[in-house]
């Protein structure tokens, strides 16, 4: 069934279509929620909450071509995760400047030999605020202006948190690469 047909059927409450939509996108949306929370149990809760929002607001979705359904779903689930982080006041969580490795600005290490699981674990281990900015910037392709507006922070704070997240990730990748040698 095409995305257009699927959304049309979901709009009228067709249960098999809703099940198909869930089966098609649940794993991807669970991964998205996990990237933001770093907690698989919370990610499952957000998956449930997100699909409730999807099914209750699918009438507002406008089909604009192949791929727009996934983009819309990603936006719904990203906002669901951000709401959770705001509600739990986790976006302010950071680390002390003393705890950040004092790395010179240099080329990032080649992490291609590391598995995606290891790299994603490094991302999920970031403090909530850094991880959120990193995810929005890198995976969702939001600008610092958009991130600042959504998280109610200054644009410079968004850029700073992204820079700190990158430094932490570079240090973790370098550590892991040394272990592999």
Residue pairs with C-beta under 8 A, 6 or more apart in sequence:
1 9
1 17
1 20
3 63
3 66
3 67
3 68
3 69
4 63
6 17
6 20
6 21
6 24
6 69
7 21
7 58
7 61
7 63
7 69
9 16
9 17
10 17
10 18
10 21
10 55
10 58
11 58
11 59
18 55
21 54
22 51
25 70
25 73
26 47
26 51
28 70
28 73
29 47
29 50
29 51
29 73
29 74
29 77
30 43
30 44
30 47
32 74
32 77
32 78
32 81
32 139
33 42
33 43
33 44
33 46
33 47
33 50
33 77
33 80
33 81
34 40
34 43
34 124
35 120
35 123
35 124
35 131
35 135
35 139
36 78
36 81
36 82
36 84
36 85
36 131
36 132
36 135
37 43
37 46
37 81
37 84
37 85
38 124
38 125
38 126
38 128
38 131
42 84
46 77
46 80
46 81
46 84
47 77
49 80
50 73
50 76
50 77
50 80
53 76
53 80
54 73
54 76
57 76
61 69
61 72
63 69
74 140
78 136
78 140
82 132
82 150
82 151
85 91
85 128
85 132
86 151
90 128
90 129
91 128
91 129
91 132
91 151
91 153
92 129
93 127
93 128
93 129
94 127
94 129
94 130
94 161
94 164
95 127
95 130
95 164
95 168
100 164
100 167
100 168
101 167
101 168
101 170
101 171
103 167
103 170
103 171
108 166
108 170
108 173
109 170
109 173
109 174
109 177
111 119
111 173
111 177
113 177
113 180
114 173
114 176
114 177
114 180
118 176
119 173
122 169
122 172
122 173
122 176
123 131
123 134
123 135
123 169
124 131
125 172
126 134
126 165
126 168
126 169
129 161
130 161
130 162
130 164
130 165
130 168
131 165
132 151
133 147
133 151
133 158
133 161
133 162
133 165
134 161
134 162
134 165
134 166
134 169
136 142
136 146
136 147
136 150
137 144
137 147
137 158
137 162
142 150
144 155
144 158
144 159
144 162
145 155
147 153
147 155
147 158
148 154
148 155
148 157
148 158
151 158
153 161
